[in-house]
């Protein structure tokens, strides 16, 4: 572990319990992708799939086809 990490740990220990909890929450949240980033990526993927379908690059299946195939797999 680098010396800067040790310094940060020492500084964090000097915080109040409430501030340490806030800092811990912040650090944990920083490990995850934000909702906005997930929504943006999902929107981009949806747009790409719509374009691919409209261009004939991919096909679609009816709900009945999907359910029939699922039933086959589950039997």
Buried (B, 14 or more C-beta within 10 A) or exposed (E): EEEEEEEEEEEEEEEEEEEEEEBEEEEEEEEEEEEEEEEEEEEEEEEEEEEEEEEEEEEEEEEEEEEEEEEEEEE
